[in-house]
Amino acid sequence: MTISAEKQPAPAGDPTNITLSIGGMSCAACVGHVEAALRGVEGVESAAVNLATERATVRCRTDVAGLEDLRSAVEDEGYSVLEVGTGEDASGNRGPTAGIRGRMAFSLGVAAVVMLLPKVPSLLATLPVRLDILLLILATPVQFWAGRGFYVGAWKALRRGTSNMNTLIAVGTTVAYAYSAAVTLFPHASVFAHYEAATFFETSTAIIGLVLLGRYLEARAKGRASEAIKALLSLRPERARVIRDGSEVEVPVEDVGVGEQVRVLPGERIPVDGKVAAGESWVDESLLTGESMPVRKGENDEVYGATINTTGSLTLEAVGVGADTLLARIVRLVEEAQGSRAPVQRLADVVSSWFVPAVIALAAVVFLLWLSVGPSPSHVYAMVAAVAVLIIACPCAMGLATPTAIMVGTGRAAESGVLIRSAEALERAHETEVVVLDKTGTLTTGVPTVTDIVASDLTEDKLLTLAGRLERASEHPVGRAIVAAAQERGLPVEAPVHTSRAVPGMGIVGEVDGRRVAVGSLRLHEDAGVPMNSLVETGQELARSAKTVSYVAVDGEVKGVIAVSDTVKEGIEEALDSLRGQGVEVIMLTGDSRRTAEAVARSLGIEKVIAEVLPADKADHIAALQEDGRVVAMVGDGMNDAPALARADVGIAVATGTDIAMEAADITLIQGDVMGVARAISVSRETMRTIRQNLFWAFAYNVALIPVAAGVLYPVFSAQGVPEALRPVLGEFGFLNPILAAGAMAVSSVSVIANSLRLKRIRL
């Protein structure tokens, strides 16, 4: 597997991707505001913001839109830019939890005191001030210090004529706090004259504490959702042992230059991408491919940074360092996928765009309704209902439903060697009905190898030695396969051959150790007048199995047959069974002859074969399959299959061959294993199932609880009253406790993330 890592700097006028880590976002409405602000900057072509990763990916012309322009646009909208990168080096903001934790703990501690203090009569007699005054003193720093972020966010949004979750929390808690403060400071006001007024300091403090608790848990859960990327990044070695001026020098890995010699000892992680210059070892590449078995590496074999050298000592020539390593590119692609937006998310975005203003309007209507028809004191119950509506309706869960699942799903796929380029590709893959597989390099190794040797009067080794020495100067794939087979057996094929001559289209003839040797097709020998024998029947039988047969004649007599074939990759049968088990039809599409293609298809149980297709025509066959309305995935080596990969609904590149560009495919299989296709479809289906679950529960939560918060249960309990067991939740007349509304809102967001985290455990 070779991954092209060449990087060309973009001209100043060309669009560039810039990554911004955004601070202050709290719901899907925030996403829309930040995106709109960034898109409004001149020179910006597109902007996508992900709530789960708290990152914005902006494609813009940097000669027109500078970083300060982008930063100003975000800050004017009421948010902050915490980090700026180019898409290659930005690690993304995962949200500092220390500040949230401190404010959360303070708020919940005060709320506990405020709720418990009135219930301890022995303490009330010892208080230096009235109880309500003390509660006001305790609640004030919670409201304006711990809750300051809500006010700042709400005010900045208001200045732009918008609203967000901060608006709901700020308005809801302020109403409860301000009413309580008024009751405390002006107890004899006429509005409170006819009844004993109650305060709601426990409501305002508990709501702030619970919302901060929810944000803290969200930040922790988001960190767990991004563990796949963190794990990959943590595996990069920090130092490398470089050979300079004949001696080994240990340097930071960033200082290793392309072309330098790097020494790697047994048990060490390989620091850079490179080629083995000397030594032999087994390398554990499981972190990149998901394959647990180590891979043998010898001279000129490729190795990749962060993989583990298990046994022997290796000397490498560095070919990829820093951002140009395969690991860095994998991390970059996964981060881009996690930051992208799936089409299914549009529903949540549309709802969130009008949700907050609608909730504020609903809360106002609820307040006015119960103010006029509610139980006495009507304005207290009206306030309780309005605050509960404001708090419980925060659309956090809707905003997190899709991006958290995508973050975990793409990370889980990367762990198994499947790179999914975008959320859109992830969503499309789950609908796959037909998988079209190229043969050479996808189903087969793409490298002809000797499969059969049949000798007469000579040993197999002697026959292979004579053929290998003659073919040593040949550039034909069959000749190279024969030489490789001889070398694998340790046979001497290096000795020079005299008077060798290639016969175009038929084979090669020459003199080896004084003996006349000819290797080639049956026609080559017939034209030379060589008498045929029973080996001809053997060769024809092998040819019927789609193998290329070379007859070996020595001194005018056929002495053996060597069959060469492009062998099927290991594990292909299991991969195809897995695809069929998922209800996917498998089709082979190849430029090879029909006889060869059908022979391979029969051996694999593939029923439909499209053979003898030119590379330029493969895309037309994909289009013909799509005309029936079926979702088609094309799997190829990413080179001559590029038009078909682009035409398919899902293009899947197998990362083998001389060179591929991972960015060209929707999905890249690092291991070069067709089982990765089944894994990709499985991850997609599980992720989409999780997204649908998340969206359902997020919407169901709001649909079910907003009416309860609005007081829809009052007519049920107005006559008989609320049962004693339900009074902590619904009070005396069926109005939802705003504190529980805040708790339910926090639980809904965390439950969505927890559901997404289940994707980490799916078996692939």
C-alpha positions in Angstrom: 0.0 0.0 0.0 1.4 3.4 -1.0 -0.3 6.6 0.0 0.7 9.7 -2.0 1.7 12.4 0.5 2.9 15.1 -1.9 1.6 18.4 -0.8 1.4 21.5 -3.1 0.8 24.9 -1.5 -2.3 26.5 -2.8 -1.9 29.8 -4.7 -3.0 32.8 -2.8 -6.2 33.2 -4.8 -7.3 29.6 -4.6 -9.8 28.6 -1.9 -8.3 27.1 1.3 -9.9 25.2 4.2 -9.5 26.9 7.5 -10.6 25.3 10.8 -11.9 27.4 13.7 -12.5 26.1 17.2 -15.6 27.9 18.4 -16.4 28.7 22.0 -19.8 29.6 23.5 -22.1 27.4 21.3 -24.8 25.6 23.2 -27.5 24.5 20.8 -28.4 24.0 17.1 -29.5 27.6 16.9 -26.0 28.7 17.7 -24.7 26.6 14.8 -27.0 28.4 12.4 -25.9 31.8 13.7 -22.2 31.1 13.4 -22.6 29.7 9.9 -24.6 32.7 8.8 -21.9 35.0 10.2 -19.1 33.2 8.5 -20.9 33.0 5.2 -21.4 36.7 5.3 -17.7 37.4 5.1 -16.5 38.4 1.7 -14.4 35.7 0.1 -16.0 32.8 2.0 -17.3 30.1 -0.3 -18.8 27.8 2.4 -18.9 27.3 6.1 -20.0 24.3 8.1 -20.2 24.2 11.9 -20.4 21.1 14.0 -21.9 21.4 17.5 -20.4 18.2 18.8 -16.8 19.0 17.8 -17.3 22.7 18.3 -15.5 23.3 15.1 -16.2 25.4 12.0 -14.7 24.5 8.7 -14.5 27.5 6.4 -13.6 27.4 2.7 -12.4 30.8 1.6 -10.0 32.8 -0.4 -7.4 33.9 2.1 -6.4 36.9 0.0 -9.9 38.2 0.4 -11.1 36.8 3.8 -8.4 37.0 6.5 -8.4 35.2 9.8 -9.3 38.4 11.6 -12.3 38.9 9.3 -13.5 35.4 10.3 -12.7 35.9 14.0 -14.6 39.3 14.0 -17.6 37.8 12.3 -17.8 35.0 14.9 -17.3 37.4 17.9 -19.8 39.9 16.6 -22.3 37.0 16.6 -21.6 36.5 20.3 -19.2 33.6 20.2 -15.4 33.2 20.5 -12.7 31.7 18.3 -10.5 29.6 20.6 -8.1 28.2 18.0 -7.3 28.5 14.3 -5.8 25.9 12.0 -5.6 24.9 8.4 -7.5 21.7 8.6 -4.2 19.8 9.0 -3.0 21.0 12.4 -6.1 22.1 14.3 -6.9 19.6 16.9 -10.2 21.1 17.6 -11.7 22.5 20.8 -13.1 19.8 23.1 -14.4 22.3 25.6 -12.5 23.2 28.8 -14.4 21.6 31.7 -12.5 23.1 34.6 -14.4 26.4 34.6 -17.8 24.8 34.1 -17.1 22.3 36.9 -16.3 25.1 39.4 -19.4 27.1 38.6 -21.5 24.0 38.5 -20.4 22.8 41.9 -20.9 26.2 43.4 -24.4 26.5 41.9 -25.5 23.1 43.0 -24.0 23.6 46.5 -25.9 26.8 46.9 -29.1 25.3 45.6 -28.8 22.5 48.1 -28.4 24.9 50.9 -31.3 27.1 49.7 -33.6 24.1 49.5 -32.6 22.5 52.8 -32.2 25.5 55.0 -35.9 26.3 55.4 -36.5 22.6 56.4 -34.2 22.8 59.4 -36.1 24.8 62.1 -33.3 24.6 64.6 -31.1 26.7 62.3 -33.7 29.3 61.5 -33.6 30.7 65.0 -29.9 31.2 64.9 -29.9 33.2 61.6 -28.6 36.8 61.9 -30.9 38.0 59.2 -34.3 37.0 57.8 -34.4 33.7 55.9 -35.5 35.3 52.6 -32.7 37.9 52.9 -30.1 35.1 53.4 -31.5 33.2 50.5 -31.2 36.3 48.3 -27.6 36.8 49.4 -26.8 33.2 48.5 -28.6 33.2 45.2 -27.2 36.4 43.8 -23.7 35.2 43.0 -25.1 32.1 41.4 -27.3 34.2 39.2 -24.7 36.7 38.1 -21.4 34.9 38.5 -22.1 31.2 37.8 -24.8 32.2 35.3 -22.9 35.1 33.7 -22.2 33.0 30.6 -26.0 32.8 29.9 -26.4 36.5 30.1 -23.4 37.3 27.9 -24.5 34.8 25.3 -28.1 36.0 25.4 -27.1 39.7 25.2 -24.7 39.2 22.2 -27.5 37.2 20.4 -30.0 39.9 21.2 -27.7 42.6 19.7 -27.8 40.7 16.5 -31.5 40.3 16.6 -31.3 36.5 17.3 -31.8 34.1 20.2 -30.4 30.9 21.4 -30.4 28.5 24.3 -28.7 31.1 26.5 -31.7 33.3 25.9 -34.1 30.7 27.3 -31.9 30.0 30.4 -31.3 33.7 31.0 -34.9 34.7 30.7 -36.2 31.7 32.7 -33.9 32.1 35.7 -34.1 35.9 35.7 -37.9 35.7 36.0 -37.6 33.3 39.0 -34.8 35.3 40.6 -36.3 38.8 40.0 -39.7 37.7 41.3 -38.1 36.3 44.4 -35.9 39.3 44.9 -39.0 41.6 44.7 -40.9 39.5 47.2 -37.9 39.7 49.6 -37.1 43.4 49.2 -40.6 44.6 49.0 -42.8 42.2 51.0 -45.5 44.8 51.7 -46.1 45.8 48.1 -49.7 45.7 47.1 -49.2 42.8 44.6 -48.3 40.6 47.6 -50.8 41.9 50.1 -53.5 39.2 49.9 -51.4 36.1 50.5 -48.1 34.8 51.9 -45.7 35.3 49.0 -43.2 32.5 48.3 -39.7 32.9 46.9 -38.1 30.8 44.1 -34.4 31.2 44.8 -34.1 27.4 44.9 -35.5 27.3 41.4 -33.1 29.9 39.9 -30.0 28.4 41.6 -30.9 24.8 40.8 -31.7 25.5 37.2 -28.3 27.2 36.7 -26.6 24.4 38.5 -28.3 21.6 36.5 -27.8 23.3 33.2 -24.1 23.7 34.0 -24.1 20.1 35.1 -25.6 19.1 31.7 -22.9 21.1 29.9 -20.2 19.6 31.9 -21.4 16.0 31.3 -21.8 16.9 27.6 -18.2 18.1 27.4 -17.0 14.9 29.1 -19.1 12.8 26.8 -17.9 14.7 23.7 -14.4 13.9 24.8 -15.2 10.2 24.9 -16.8 10.5 21.5 -13.5 11.8 20.1 -11.3 9.1 21.7 -10.6 7.5 18.4 -8.8 10.6 17.1 -7.1 11.2 20.5 -5.9 7.6 20.5 -4.4 7.9 17.1 -2.7 11.2 17.9 -1.2 9.8 21.2 0.5 7.0 19.3 2.8 9.3 17.4 6.4 8.9 18.6 8.0 12.2 19.8 11.6 11.3 18.9 13.4 9.4 16.2 16.9 7.8 15.9 18.5 9.3 12.8 21.8 8.3 11.2 23.8 11.5 10.5 27.5 11.6 9.6 27.7 7.9 10.2 26.4 7.9 13.8 23.0 7.6 15.4 21.5 10.8 16.8 18.1 11.1 18.6 16.1 14.1 17.5 12.5 15.3 17.7 10.5 13.6 15.1 9.6 17.0 13.6 13.3 17.5 12.7 13.5 14.3 10.5 13.9 15.2 6.9 12.7 13.3 3.8 15.5 11.0 2.6 17.2 10.7 6.0 18.1 7.2 7.4 16.1 6.3 10.5 16.9 3.4 12.8 14.1 1.5 14.6 14.8 -1.0 17.2 12.6 -4.0 18.2 9.6 -3.0 20.2 9.7 0.7 19.1 7.1 2.6 17.2 8.1 3.7 13.8 8.4 7.5 13.8 7.9 8.3 10.1 6.6 6.8 6.9 9.4 5.2 5.0 11.0 2.4 3.0 13.1 -0.3 4.5 16.7 0.3 3.5 18.2 -2.5 5.6 17.0 -5.2 8.0 14.0 -7.5 8.3 11.2 -7.6 10.8 7.5 -8.1 11.5 5.5 -4.9 11.9 2.2 -4.5 13.8 0.0 -2.2 11.6 -3.2 -2.9 13.5 -3.8 0.8 14.5 -4.0 1.7 10.8 -5.6 -1.4 9.3 -7.5 -3.1 12.1 -5.6 -6.3 11.2 -4.1 -7.9 14.3 -1.5 -10.1 12.6 1.9 -8.5 12.1 3.2 -8.0 8.6 6.6 -9.1 7.4 8.8 -6.2 6.2 12.0 -6.5 4.2 14.2 -4.4 2.0 12.2 -1.8 -0.1 8.9 -2.6 1.7 6.9 0.4 3.0 6.3 1.1 6.6 4.1 3.7 8.3 4.6 6.0 11.2 3.2 4.9 14.7 3.1 1.2 13.7 5.1 -1.1 16.0 8.4 -2.8 14.9 8.1 -6.2 16.8 11.1 -8.3 16.2 14.1 -7.2 14.1 16.0 -4.0 13.8 15.1 -1.8 10.7 16.9 1.0 8.9 14.4 3.2 7.0 14.6 5.9 4.4 12.1 8.5 5.5 9.6 9.3 2.7 6.8 11.0 4.7 7.2 13.1 7.9 4.9 15.3 10.0 1.6 16.2 8.3 2.6 14.0 5.3 2.5 10.7 7.1 -0.3 8.3 6.5 -1.4 8.6 10.2 -1.6 12.4 9.9 -3.7 12.1 6.8 -6.0 9.6 8.4 -6.5 11.9 11.4 -7.2 14.8 9.0 -9.8 12.9 7.0 -11.6 11.6 10.1 -11.6 15.1 11.6 -13.1 16.4 8.4 -15.7 13.7 8.4 -16.6 14.4 12.0 -16.9 18.1 11.3 -19.1 17.7 8.2 -22.9 17.6 8.3 -25.2 14.8 7.2 -28.3 15.7 5.1 -30.5 14.1 7.8 -29.3 16.9 10.1 -31.1 19.5 8.1 -34.4 18.7 9.8 -33.0 19.5 13.2 -31.4 22.7 11.8 -34.6 23.9 10.3 -36.5 23.2 13.5 -33.9 24.9 15.7 -33.8 28.0 13.5 -37.3 29.0 14.7 -37.5 26.9 17.8 -36.1 29.4 20.4 -38.2 32.4 19.3 -41.3 30.1 19.2 -40.6 28.8 22.7 -40.2 32.4 24.0 -43.5 33.3 22.4 -45.2 30.2 23.8 -43.9 31.0 27.3 -45.4 34.5 27.0 -48.8 33.0 26.0 -48.6 30.4 28.8 -47.9 33.2 31.3 -50.8 35.4 30.1 -53.2 32.4 30.0 -52.5 31.3 33.6 -52.4 34.8 34.8 -56.0 35.2 33.7 -57.4 31.7 34.5 -54.9 30.1 36.8 -55.4 29.1 40.5 -54.6 31.8 43.1 -52.1 33.3 43.3 -52.4 33.2 39.5 -49.3 35.2 38.7 -47.1 32.7 40.7 -48.4 29.7 38.8 -48.2 31.6 35.6 -44.6 32.4 36.3 -43.9 28.7 37.3 -45.4 27.5 34.0 -43.6 30.0 31.8 -40.2 29.3 33.4 -40.7 25.6 33.1 -41.6 26.0 29.3 -38.5 28.2 28.8 -36.1 25.7 30.5 -37.5 22.4 29.3 -37.7 23.4 25.6 -34.0 24.0 25.1 -33.1 22.3 21.8 -29.7 21.0 22.9 -30.6 17.3 22.3 -31.7 18.0 18.8 -28.5 19.8 18.0 -26.4 16.9 19.3 -28.4 14.1 17.9 -26.6 13.8 14.5 -23.1 15.2 15.0 -22.3 13.0 18.1 -23.3 9.8 16.3 -21.3 10.8 13.2 -18.3 11.6 15.4 -18.4 8.2 17.1 -19.3 6.3 14.0 -16.5 7.6 11.8 -14.0 7.1 14.6 -15.1 3.5 15.1 -14.8 3.0 11.3 -11.3 4.4 11.3 -10.2 2.0 14.0 -11.1 -0.8 11.7 -9.2 0.6 8.7 -12.2 2.3 7.0 -11.9 6.0 6.3 -15.2 7.7 5.6 -14.7 11.1 4.0 -17.8 12.9 5.0 -21.1 12.6 6.9 -22.9 12.7 3.6 -21.0 9.6 2.4 -21.7 7.9 5.7 -25.4 8.6 5.3 -25.5 7.4 1.6 -23.7 4.2 2.4 -26.4 2.8 4.6 -28.8 2.7 1.6 -26.4 0.6 -0.6 -28.3 -2.1 -2.5 -25.7 -3.1 -5.0 -21.9 -3.4 -4.6 -19.9 -3.4 -7.9 -16.4 -4.9 -7.5 -13.5 -4.5 -9.9 -11.6 -7.7 -10.2 -7.9 -6.9 -10.6 -6.5 -5.4 -7.4 -9.9 -5.6 -5.6 -11.0 -9.2 -5.6 -7.6 -10.4 -6.7 -4.1 -9.4 -5.6 -3.4 -7.7 -9.0 0.0 -9.5 -9.1 0.3 -12.6 -11.2 1.8 -15.5 -9.3 2.7 -19.1 -10.1 -0.1 -21.4 -8.9 0.8 -24.8 -10.5 4.0 -26.5 -11.6 3.8 -29.9 -13.4 7.1 -31.5 -14.4 8.0 -34.6 -16.4 11.5 -36.2 -16.2 12.7 -33.1 -14.2 12.1 -32.0 -10.7 9.9 -29.0 -10.1 12.9 -27.0 -8.8 15.0 -27.9 -11.9 12.2 -26.9 -14.3 11.6 -23.7 -12.4 15.3 -22.9 -12.4 15.6 -23.3 -16.1 12.5 -21.2 -16.8 13.4 -18.6 -14.2 16.9 -18.1 -15.6 15.5 -17.7 -19.1 12.7 -15.3 -18.0 15.0 -13.2 -15.8 15.5 -10.6 -18.5 11.8 -10.5 -19.4 9.5 -7.6 -18.5 6.4 -9.7 -19.2 4.1 -10.1 -16.1 4.1 -13.9 -16.6 7.9 -14.0 -16.8 8.3 -11.9 -13.7 5.9 -14.2 -11.8 8.1 -17.2 -12.8 11.3 -15.5 -11.7 9.6 -14.5 -8.4 8.5 -18.1 -7.7 12.1 -19.3 -8.3 13.5 -16.7 -6.0 11.0 -17.6 -3.3 12.4 -21.1 -3.4 15.9 -19.9 -3.3 16.8 -21.2 -6.7 19.8 -19.8 -8.6 18.4 -17.7 -11.4 21.0 -15.0 -11.5 23.5 -16.7 -13.8 23.6 -15.2 -17.3 21.8 -16.7 -20.2 23.2 -16.7 -23.8 21.4 -16.1 -27.0 18.0 -15.5 -25.5 15.3 -14.2 -27.8 11.7 -13.0 -27.1 9.1 -14.2 -29.5 6.4 -11.4 -29.4 3.0 -12.7 -28.2 4.3 -16.3 -27.7 7.2 -16.5 -25.2 11.0 -16.6 -25.0 13.7 -19.0 -26.2 17.4 -19.3 -25.4 20.3 -21.4 -24.2 20.7 -22.2 -20.5 23.8 -24.2 -19.4 24.2 -25.5 -22.9 20.6 -26.7 -23.2 18.0 -25.2 -25.6 15.1 -23.9 -23.5 11.8 -22.4 -24.6 9.1 -21.0 -22.3 5.8 -19.9 -23.8 2.5 -20.7 -25.3 1.5 -23.9 -27.1 1.8 -22.2 -30.4 5.4 -21.2 -29.7 6.3 -24.9 -29.5 4.1 -26.0 -32.4 5.8 -23.5 -34.7 9.2 -24.8 -33.5 8.1 -28.4 -34.4 8.3 -29.6 -30.8 6.3 -32.9 -30.5 3.3 -32.7 -28.1 2.7 -35.1 -25.2 0.3 -35.6 -22.3 1.4 -32.4 -20.7 -0.7 -30.5 -23.3 -3.9 -31.9 -21.8 -2.7 -30.9 -18.4 -2.0 -27.3 -19.6 -5.4 -27.1 -21.3 -7.2 -28.2 -18.2 -5.4 -25.4 -16.2 -6.3 -22.9 -18.9 -10.0 -23.7 -18.5 -9.5 -22.5 -14.9 -8.7 -19.0 -16.2 -4.9 -19.5 -15.7 -2.2 -18.4 -18.0 -0.2 -21.5 -19.0 3.4 -21.6 -20.1 4.9 -24.8 -21.5 8.6 -25.4 -20.9 10.5 -27.3 -23.5 14.1 -28.5 -23.0 16.1 -29.7 -26.0 13.1 -30.0 -28.2 10.8 -31.8 -25.8 8.1 -30.4 -23.5 9.2 -31.1 -20.0 6.7 -29.2 -17.9 3.9 -26.8 -17.5 3.8 -23.6 -15.3 0.5 -21.9 -14.7 0.3 -18.3 -13.6 -2.8 -16.6 -12.2 -3.9 -13.4 -10.5 -4.9 -15.0 -7.3 -8.0 -14.2 -5.2 -7.2 -12.2 -2.1 -7.4 -14.0 1.2 -10.7 -13.6 3.0 -12.7 -12.5 -0.1 -15.2 -15.3 0.4 -16.0 -14.3 3.9 -16.3 -10.6 2.9 -18.8 -11.5 0.1 -20.8 -13.6 2.4 -21.0 -10.7 4.8 -22.2 -8.4 2.1 -24.9 -10.9 1.0 -25.9 -11.3 4.6 -26.6 -7.5 4.7 -29.0 -7.9 1.7 -26.5 -6.4 -0.8 -26.2 -7.8 -4.4 -22.6 -8.3 -5.5 -21.6 -7.7 -9.2 -18.1 -8.1 -10.8 -17.1 -5.4 -13.3 -13.8 -5.9 -15.1 -11.9 -5.3 -18.3 -10.7 -8.9 -18.3 -11.9 -11.5 -20.8 -15.2 -13.1 -20.1 -13.8 -16.6 -19.6 -11.3 -15.4 -17.0 -13.8 -13.2 -15.2 -16.5 -15.9 -15.1 -14.0 -18.4 -13.7 -13.1 -16.1 -10.9 -16.8 -15.3 -10.3 -17.7 -19.0 -10.1 -15.1 -19.6 -7.5 -16.5 -16.8 -5.4 -20.2 -17.4 -5.9 -20.7 -14.1 -7.8 -23.7 -14.6 -10.1 -23.6 -11.4 -12.3 -20.4 -10.5 -14.2 -19.9 -7.6 -16.6 -16.6 -8.4 -18.4 -14.4 -6.9 -21.2 -15.3 -3.4 -20.2 -12.9 -0.5 -21.1 -12.0 1.7 -18.1 -13.8 4.7 -19.7 -17.0 2.7 -20.1 -17.2 1.4 -16.5 -19.0 4.6 -15.4 -21.7 3.9 -18.0 -22.4 0.5 -16.6 -22.7 2.1 -13.1 -25.2 4.6 -14.5 -27.2 1.8 -16.1 -27.5 0.1 -12.7 -28.6 3.4 -11.1 -31.4 3.9 -13.7 -33.4 1.2 -11.9 -33.4 3.5 -8.8 -30.9 1.4 -6.9 -28.2 2.8 -4.7 -24.9 1.6 -6.1 -21.5 1.4 -4.4 -18.4 1.0 -6.7 -15.3 -0.6 -5.2 -12.0 -0.2 -7.1 -8.3 0.6 -6.9 -8.8 4.3 -7.3 -6.8 4.6 -10.6 -8.4 3.4 -13.8 -11.7 3.0 -11.9 -11.8 6.7 -11.0 -14.7 7.6 -13.4 -16.8 4.7 -12.1 -16.0 5.6 -8.5 -17.1 9.2 -9.1 -20.3 8.1 -10.9 -21.4 5.7 -8.1 -23.6 6.8 -5.2 -20.7 5.6 -3.0 -17.2 5.4 -4.3 -15.0 3.0 -2.3 -11.2 3.0 -3.0 -9.1 0.0 -2.0 -5.8 1.4 -0.8 -3.5 -0.8 -2.8 -1.5 -0.4 -6.0 1.2 2.1 -6.8 -0.5 5.3 -5.7 -3.9 6.5 -4.6 -5.4 9.7 -3.4 -7.7 9.1 -0.4 -9.3 12.4 -0.9 -10.8 11.2 -4.3 -13.0 8.5 -2.7 -16.1 8.7 -0.5 -14.6 5.8 1.5 -11.1 4.4 1.6 -10.2 0.9 2.8 -6.7 1.2 4.3 -6.2 -2.5 4.6 -7.1 -3.1 1.0 -9.5 -5.8 2.2 -13.0 -6.1 0.7 -14.3 -7.0 4.2 -13.9 -3.2 4.7 -16.8 -2.7 2.3 -19.1 -4.7 4.6 -17.7 -2.9 7.6 -18.4 0.5 6.0 -22.0 -0.4 5.2 -22.4 -1.9 8.7 -21.0 1.3 10.4 -23.2 3.5 8.2 -26.4 1.5 9.0 -25.7 1.4 12.8 -24.8 5.2 12.8 -28.0 6.1 10.9 -30.1 3.9 13.2 -28.5 5.7 16.2 -29.2 9.1 14.6 -32.8 8.3 14.0 -33.1 7.1 17.6 -31.5 10.3 18.8 -33.7 12.6 16.7 -36.9 10.6 17.7 -36.1 10.9 21.4 -35.0 14.6 21.1 -38.3 15.5 19.4 -40.4 13.2 21.5 -38.9 14.8 24.7 -40.0 18.3 23.6 -43.3 17.2 22.2 -44.2 15.3 25.4 -42.9 17.6 28.1 -43.5 21.1 26.7 -47.3 20.6 27.1 -46.7 19.3 30.6 -44.6 22.3 31.4 -47.2 24.6 30.0 -49.8 23.3 32.5 -51.9 20.9 30.3 -52.4 18.7 33.4 -54.1 21.4 35.5 -57.6 20.5 34.4 -56.9 16.9 35.4 -55.8 17.8 39.0 -57.7 21.1 39.6 -60.6 19.5 41.4 -58.9 16.6 43.3 -55.4 17.9 43.6 -52.2 16.2 42.7 -51.5 12.8 44.5 -49.0 13.1 47.2 -46.4 11.0 45.4 -46.4 13.3 42.4 -46.4 16.6 44.2 -42.5 17.0 44.1 -42.9 16.9 40.3 -46.2 18.5 39.6 -46.9 20.6 42.7 -50.4 21.1 44.0 -52.2 21.7 40.8 -50.2 19.9 38.1 -47.7 22.5 37.1 -44.2 21.0 36.4 -41.5 22.0 38.8 -39.0 24.2 36.9 -36.1 22.5 38.7 -37.2 19.1 37.3 -37.6 20.7 33.9 -33.9 21.8 34.1 -32.9 18.3 35.1 -34.9 16.7 32.3 -33.3 19.1 29.8 -29.8 18.1 31.0 -30.7 14.4 31.0 -32.0 14.6 27.4 -28.8 16.0 26.0 -26.6 13.6 27.9 -28.8 10.6 26.9 -28.4 11.5 23.2 -24.6 11.5 23.6 -24.7 8.3 25.6 -26.7 6.6 22.9 -24.2 7.7 20.3 -21.3 6.3 22.4 -22.9 2.8 22.0 -21.4 2.9 18.5 -18.0 2.4 20.0 -19.0 -1.1 20.9 -20.3 -2.3 17.6 -18.6 -5.4 16.2 -17.0 -5.0 12.8 
